[in-house]
Amino acid sequence: MVKLPRGLFYRVIEHNVSLQVKYEHTNRMKEVTVTRLRLGKCSVNQYLHMVNRAELDKCLECKTSIETLEHYLLQCPNTFLCN
C-alpha cells in the first residue's frame, strides 16, 4: 500500500472535497460505520497491521490475499457474506 501525504487519500475516493455531510442517519452507530467504510478505516487486517494492531495483513479466512475492505466484502470466497 502506498502511503499518501496526509489527507490526500481522501481525494482518491472523493475528487471534489467539500464540507458537505456525506451521510446522515439518526442512528449514530450506522453513521459511524458508513463513514468508516467510505474512508477505509475499518477493522480489516490491512488497516490493523498498518496501525500495529495485527501481526499480519493477510485474510484470516482464505489466508491467501491481503485483507482489504474490498477483499473482505467482495472477493473472499470464505467470508460469511458470500455464504
N, CA, C and O of each residue as an XYZ file, in Angstrom:
332
protein
N       0.842     -1.172      0.000
C       0.000      0.000      0.000
C       0.891      1.239      0.000
O       1.815      1.351      0.806
N       0.611      2.144     -0.887
C       1.369      3.383     -0.995
C       0.862      4.371      0.041
O      -0.342      4.611      0.137
N       1.760      4.936      0.806
C       1.387      5.920      1.828
C       1.293      7.297      1.170
O       2.293      7.819      0.678
N       0.110      7.877      1.162
C      -0.124      9.189      0.563
C       0.101     10.281      1.597
O      -0.044     10.039      2.795
N       0.453     11.483      1.145
C       0.581     12.600      2.086
C      -0.726     12.790      2.859
O      -1.804     12.456      2.368
N      -0.617     13.317      4.043
C      -1.760     13.459      4.945
C      -2.971     14.106      4.253
O      -2.870     15.193      3.685
N      -4.110     13.417      4.315
C      -5.353     13.936      3.754
C      -5.543     13.673      2.271
O      -6.663     13.762      1.769
N      -4.484     13.355      1.571
C      -4.584     13.143      0.126
C      -5.325     11.848     -0.213
O      -5.888     11.725     -1.301
N      -5.329     10.872      0.720
C      -6.035      9.619      0.488
C      -7.509      9.873      0.196
O      -8.136      9.128     -0.558
N      -8.063     10.934      0.800
C      -9.487     11.218      0.616
C      -9.785     11.669     -0.803
O     -10.858     11.369     -1.326
N      -8.870     12.375     -1.435
C      -9.070     12.810     -2.817
C      -9.113     11.629     -3.788
O      -9.670     11.746     -4.879
N      -8.533     10.505     -3.401
C      -8.574      9.315     -4.245
C     -10.014      8.807     -4.368
O     -10.424      8.360     -5.439
N     -10.781      8.877     -3.274
C     -12.157      8.382     -3.313
C     -13.176      9.478     -3.555
O     -14.285      9.203     -4.011
N     -12.815     10.722     -3.254
C     -13.733     11.857     -3.425
C     -12.966     12.989     -4.095
O     -12.224     13.722     -3.441
N     -13.150     13.124     -5.402
C     -12.367     14.097     -6.166
C     -12.700     15.541     -5.807
O     -11.809     16.389     -5.766
N     -13.958     15.824     -5.549
C     -14.375     17.174     -5.175
C     -14.629     17.216     -3.678
O     -15.750     16.981     -3.225
N     -13.595     17.512     -2.917
C     -13.695     17.555     -1.465
C     -14.488     18.787     -1.049
O     -14.218     19.898     -1.506
N     -15.472     18.574     -0.173
C     -16.279     19.687      0.320
C     -16.565     19.473      1.801
O     -16.232     18.426      2.357
N     -17.171     20.445      2.429
C     -17.544     20.342      3.832
C     -18.932     19.735      4.009
O     -19.416     19.607      5.133
N     -19.562     19.368      2.921
C     -20.906     18.792      2.950
C     -20.886     17.430      3.649
O     -19.978     16.627      3.432
N     -21.889     17.178      4.484
C     -22.015     15.891      5.154
C     -22.430     14.858      4.111
O     -23.395     15.068      3.375
N     -21.699     13.739      4.046
C     -21.938     12.732      3.009
C     -23.056     11.761      3.382
O     -23.789     11.294      2.510
N     -23.187     11.460      4.653
C     -24.197     10.508      5.086
C     -24.672     10.913      6.471
O     -23.861     11.173      7.360
N     -25.965     10.965      6.652
C     -26.538     11.345      7.926
C     -27.627     10.343      8.292
O     -28.443      9.964      7.453
N     -27.630      9.922      9.539
C     -28.628      8.958      9.999
C     -28.912      9.235     11.463
O     -28.046      9.738     12.179
N     -30.102      8.916     11.910
C     -30.449      9.135     13.311
C     -29.724      8.154     14.226
O     -29.504      8.451     15.400
N     -29.355      7.001     13.706
C     -28.600      6.011     14.466
C     -27.107      6.315     14.308
O     -26.543      6.123     13.230
N     -26.480      6.781     15.367
C     -25.071      7.198     15.321
C     -24.143      6.047     14.919
O     -23.170      6.267     14.197
N     -24.429      4.834     15.373
C     -23.571      3.694     15.046
C     -23.574      3.418     13.539
O     -22.528      3.110     12.968
N     -24.717      3.522     12.903
C     -24.794      3.339     11.456
C     -24.027      4.439     10.732
O     -23.336      4.180      9.746
N     -24.149      5.646     11.217
C     -23.461      6.779     10.613
C     -21.942      6.594     10.697
O     -21.231      6.832      9.721
N     -21.456      6.176     11.846
C     -20.026      5.938     12.035
C     -19.550      4.790     11.149
O     -18.488      4.883     10.533
N     -20.325      3.713     11.080
C     -19.947      2.552     10.272
C     -19.850      2.908      8.796
O     -18.887      2.523      8.133
N     -20.818      3.627      8.278
C     -20.794      4.024      6.865
C     -19.609      4.942      6.586
O     -18.954      4.807      5.552
N     -19.327      5.866      7.485
C     -18.194      6.768      7.303
C     -16.880      5.996      7.314
O     -15.998      6.267      6.499
N     -16.741      5.049      8.216
C     -15.522      4.232      8.264
C     -15.368      3.399      7.001
O     -14.262      3.258      6.479
N     -16.455      2.854      6.512
C     -16.401      2.086      5.260
C     -15.968      2.973      4.099
O     -15.141      2.564      3.284
N     -16.514      4.175      4.018
C     -16.144      5.102      2.937
C     -14.672      5.469      2.982
O     -14.023      5.576      1.941
N     -14.142      5.661      4.183
C     -12.757      6.099      4.332
C     -11.759      4.946      4.404
O     -10.549      5.170      4.381
N     -12.264      3.711      4.492
C     -11.369      2.563      4.559
C     -10.690      2.397      5.904
O      -9.664      1.722      5.991
N     -11.228      2.986      6.943
C     -10.650      2.893      8.284
C     -11.447      1.905      9.122
O     -12.029      2.267     10.145
N     -11.467      0.647      8.673
C     -12.249     -0.404      9.325
C     -11.318     -1.439      9.936
O     -10.109     -1.409      9.708
N     -11.874     -2.334     10.695
C     -11.092     -3.375     11.351
C     -10.798     -4.548     10.423
O     -11.112     -5.694     10.746
N     -10.206     -4.267      9.291
C      -9.708     -5.326      8.418
C      -8.202     -5.401      8.635
O      -7.580     -4.410      9.016
N      -7.619     -6.555      8.399
C      -6.227     -6.773      8.756
C      -5.244     -5.830      8.081
O      -4.211     -5.514      8.670
N      -5.523     -5.375      6.883
C      -4.613     -4.440      6.228
C      -4.481     -3.168      7.072
O      -3.371     -2.695      7.312
N      -5.594     -2.627      7.512
C      -5.575     -1.402      8.319
C      -5.001     -1.676      9.712
O      -4.188     -0.900     10.212
N      -5.425     -2.781     10.338
C      -4.931     -3.102     11.678
C      -3.422     -3.328     11.678
O      -2.736     -2.941     12.624
N      -2.906     -3.951     10.626
C      -1.463     -4.161     10.505
C      -0.734     -2.822     10.335
O       0.350     -2.619     10.881
N      -1.339     -1.929      9.582
C      -0.739     -0.618      9.335
C      -0.611      0.195     10.634
O       0.344      0.954     10.799
N      -1.572      0.035     11.552
C      -1.533      0.772     12.817
C      -0.992     -0.099     13.957
O      -1.214      0.196     15.132
N      -0.282     -1.171     13.598
C       0.382     -2.070     14.550
C      -0.568     -2.726     15.551
O      -0.233     -2.864     16.727
N      -1.749     -3.127     15.089
C      -2.714     -3.830     15.939
C      -2.917     -5.267     15.494
O      -3.618     -6.027     16.163
N      -2.312     -5.655     14.372
C      -2.384     -7.038     13.886
C      -1.008     -7.446     13.393
O      -0.265     -6.637     12.839
N      -0.682     -8.715     13.603
C       0.623     -9.218     13.195
C       0.767     -9.288     11.677
O       1.791     -8.895     11.118
N      -0.278     -9.796     11.023
C      -0.243     -9.976      9.574
C      -1.357     -9.194      8.913
O      -2.378     -8.893      9.533
N      -1.149     -8.864      7.633
C      -2.203     -8.183      6.885
C      -2.989     -9.155      6.010
O      -3.839     -8.732      5.226
N      -2.718    -10.442      6.134
C      -3.407    -11.464      5.340
C      -4.807    -11.736      5.879
O      -5.083    -11.558      7.066
N      -5.672    -12.168      4.986
C      -7.044    -12.548      5.343
C      -7.007    -13.807      6.204
O      -6.353    -14.786      5.845
N      -7.698    -13.784      7.324
C      -7.721    -14.939      8.216
C      -8.617    -16.057      7.694
O      -8.496    -17.201      8.132
N      -9.504    -15.741      6.776
C     -10.422    -16.751      6.239
C      -9.791    -17.568      5.114
O      -9.778    -18.797      5.174
N      -9.268    -16.896      4.089
C      -8.709    -17.621      2.940
C      -7.184    -17.744      3.009
O      -6.599    -18.581      2.320
N      -6.544    -16.923      3.828
C      -5.106    -16.953      4.075
C      -4.235    -16.781      2.830
O      -3.060    -17.150      2.847
N      -4.789    -16.229      1.760
C      -4.012    -16.067      0.531
C      -3.815    -14.606      0.150
O      -2.763    -14.246     -0.378
N      -4.795    -13.772      0.404
C      -4.745    -12.375     -0.032
C      -4.609    -11.432      1.152
O      -4.866    -11.800      2.298
N      -4.204    -10.224      0.849
C      -4.220     -9.179      1.862
C      -5.676     -8.818      2.127
O      -6.457     -8.628      1.195
N      -6.034     -8.725      3.401
C      -7.426     -8.459      3.759
C      -7.714     -6.962      3.693
O      -7.596     -6.245      4.686
N      -8.093     -6.512      2.507
C      -8.557     -5.139      2.325
C     -10.064     -5.138      2.508
O     -10.688     -6.194      2.603
N     -10.629     -3.977      2.555
C     -12.082     -3.876      2.674
C     -12.760     -4.494      1.460
O     -13.751     -5.211      1.595
N     -12.231     -4.217      0.284
C     -12.785     -4.779     -0.953
C     -12.695     -6.305     -0.948
O     -13.642     -6.989     -1.334
N     -11.552     -6.832     -0.508
C     -11.396     -8.291     -0.449
C     -12.409     -8.901      0.516
O     -13.064     -9.893      0.196
N     -12.532     -8.305      1.692
C     -13.430     -8.846      2.711
C     -14.888     -8.831      2.265
O     -15.614     -9.801      2.485
N     -15.317     -7.742      1.644
C     -16.721     -7.618      1.261
C     -17.067     -8.295     -0.058
O     -18.180     -8.798     -0.216
N     -16.129     -8.320     -1.015
C     -16.486     -8.750     -2.366
C     -15.745     -9.978     -2.888
O     -16.302    -10.733     -3.684
N     -14.510    -10.191     -2.461
C     -13.689    -11.189     -3.125
C     -13.428    -12.472     -2.338
O     -13.261    -13.530     -2.943
N     -13.389    -12.409     -1.043
C     -13.014    -13.578     -0.240
C     -14.061    -14.687     -0.370
O     -15.234    -14.475     -0.061
N     -13.639    -15.866     -0.825
C     -14.599    -16.961     -1.006
C     -15.076    -17.552      0.322
O     -16.091    -18.248      0.345
N     -14.376    -17.294      1.419
C     -14.709    -17.912      2.696
C     -15.405    -16.980      3.674
O     -15.722    -17.399      4.787
N     -15.652    -15.743      3.302
C     -16.308    -14.825      4.225
C     -17.771    -15.210      4.399
O     -18.386    -15.786      3.502
N     -18.318    -14.885      5.565
C     -19.715    -15.210      5.852
C     -20.672    -14.455      4.935
O     -21.833    -14.845      4.810
N     -20.214    -13.394      4.297
C     -21.083    -12.598      3.434
C     -21.443    -13.325      2.147
O     -22.476    -13.042      1.540
N     -20.600    -14.257      1.729
C     -20.840    -14.977      0.469
C     -21.619    -16.263      0.668
O     -22.068    -16.866     -0.307
N     -21.788    -16.688      1.892
C     -22.490    -17.966      2.152
C     -23.979    -17.808      2.183
O     -24.700    -18.784      2.390
